Amino acid sequence: MQATPQYVSFDRAADYYDETRGFPPGVEQQAVNLFVEAGNLTNRSRVLEIGVGTGRIALPLAPKVETYIGLDISLAMMQRLRQKKGGEQITLIEGNAAHLPFATHSLDAVIAVHVFHLIPNYPDVLQEIARVLRPGAMLLHGWNDRGSENSLERTWRDAISHFHDVSRGISWEKRQAFLPEAGWRAIGPELRHLYVTERSPLTYVQHLRERKWSQTWRMTDEQIAEGIAAVEAFIADNHIDPTIPNQVEATFNVQAFLPPQ
Ligand SMILES: C[S@@+](CC[C@H](N)C(=O)[O-])C[C@H]1O[C@@H](n2cnc3c(N)ncnc32)[C@H](O)[C@@H]1O
């Protein structure tokens, strides 16, 4: 018998998700415009977002399409979305992306943002997405790239890289390659919006200590301590005042894909 995959619900993050992952004011509209452009979305499009969360993408994007459906395994995250919702029309479904409750060839686009790293059986999810997309419709994959150049995050990643089991699904390094490797065909260029966020090193370390990021949820206390020690050593070695917020360049990226032929 096959073991049931271990999914990663964000129930525990619902209360702080927007505070730690939200876009700076104004950036969310720019970010959702990338989906419109990449997927040729119009006010006649029927769109599904898997792992809709608190609606970071759904709330600004829903008014631009005809039907927006959000699916998530976390009721607490979707409850946040409901609390923030004004007039946006969004249908929310509690469910698992590995079993999409939609007819074959019934959707004009599927959106996935920061979700594949949480899904152990992501090939099943990709198969489901391919099934529900109408012919010619695309998977729109979005992700934030914050801090590939940010030394603190790089130091953390390097320090924990020998703990193999921190993400359930696609690793950070594979975030761009896994879809082409699975036979999905990139259509058009990778679209990017560049923006700047601010965060003090102290806050960054605090967030690691408080396990705000899903990659820390399965780490032991000792592993977290080892990663934090490396970050604190970097701060000290470089004479950085940890209380002063620094500006971090970030991008939001969207790439459209057609399913394998
Ligand atoms: C990192 S959050 C991203 C939320 C939103 N897409 C965004 O960019 O802000 C990932 C979301 O995916 C949900 N999730 C994880 N595994 C899932 C699965 N197998 N099916 C549906 N949702 C899932 C989590 O509960 C969480 O709300």
The ligand as a Tripos MOL2 file, in Angstrom:
@<TRIPOS>MOLECULE
LIG
   27    29     1     0     0
SMALL
NO_CHARGES

@<TRIPOS>ATOM
      1 C1          3.2490   29.5980    0.8670 C.3       1 LIG1
      2 S1          1.4950   29.6010    0.8460 S.3       1 LIG1
      3 C2          1.1960   30.5190   -0.6570 C.3       1 LIG1
      4 C3         -0.1510   31.1990   -0.6780 C.3       1 LIG1
      5 C4         -0.3950   32.0730   -1.9070 C.3       1 LIG1
      6 N1         -0.3130   31.2910   -3.1350 N.3       1 LIG1
      7 C5          0.6100   33.2100   -1.9450 C.2       1 LIG1
      8 O1          1.4640   33.2590   -2.8340 O.co2     1 LIG1
      9 O2          0.5640   34.0650   -1.0520 O.co2     1 LIG1
     10 C6          1.1170   27.9580    0.3300 C.3       1 LIG1
     11 C7         -0.3540   27.5710    0.4520 C.3       1 LIG1
     12 O3         -0.5490   26.3010   -0.1780 O.3       1 LIG1
     13 C8         -1.4050   25.5090    0.6370 C.3       1 LIG1
     14 N2         -1.1810   24.0950    0.2950 N.ar      1 LIG1
     15 C9         -0.1380   23.3080    0.6540 C.ar      1 LIG1
     16 N3         -0.2710   22.0840    0.1220 N.ar      1 LIG1
     17 C10        -1.4340   22.0890   -0.5930 C.ar      1 LIG1
     18 C11        -2.1220   21.1070   -1.3570 C.ar      1 LIG1
     19 N4         -1.6490   19.8680   -1.4980 N.pl3     1 LIG1
     20 N5         -3.2900   21.4660   -1.9660 N.ar      1 LIG1
     21 C12        -3.7880   22.7230   -1.8130 C.ar      1 LIG1
     22 N6         -3.1810   23.6840   -1.0820 N.ar      1 LIG1
     23 C13        -2.0150   23.3780   -0.4860 C.ar      1 LIG1
     24 C14        -1.0310   25.9070    2.0640 C.3       1 LIG1
     25 O4         -2.0480   25.5900    3.0050 O.3       1 LIG1
     26 C15        -0.8210   27.4180    1.8990 C.3       1 LIG1
     27 O5         -2.0010   28.1470    2.1160 O.3       1 LIG1
@<TRIPOS>BOND
     1     1     2 1
     2     2     3 1
     3     2    10 1
     4     3     4 1
     5     4     5 1
     6     5     6 1
     7     5     7 1
     8     7     8 2
     9     7     9 1
    10    10    11 1
    11    11    12 1
    12    11    26 1
    13    12    13 1
    14    13    14 1
    15    13    24 1
    16    14    15 ar
    17    14    23 ar
    18    15    16 ar
    19    16    17 ar
    20    17    18 ar
    21    17    23 ar
    22    18    19 1
    23    18    20 ar
    24    20    21 ar
    25    21    22 ar
    26    22    23 ar
    27    24    25 1
    28    24    26 1
    29    26    27 1
@<TRIPOS>SUBSTRUCTURE
     1 LIG1         1 GROUP 0 **** ****
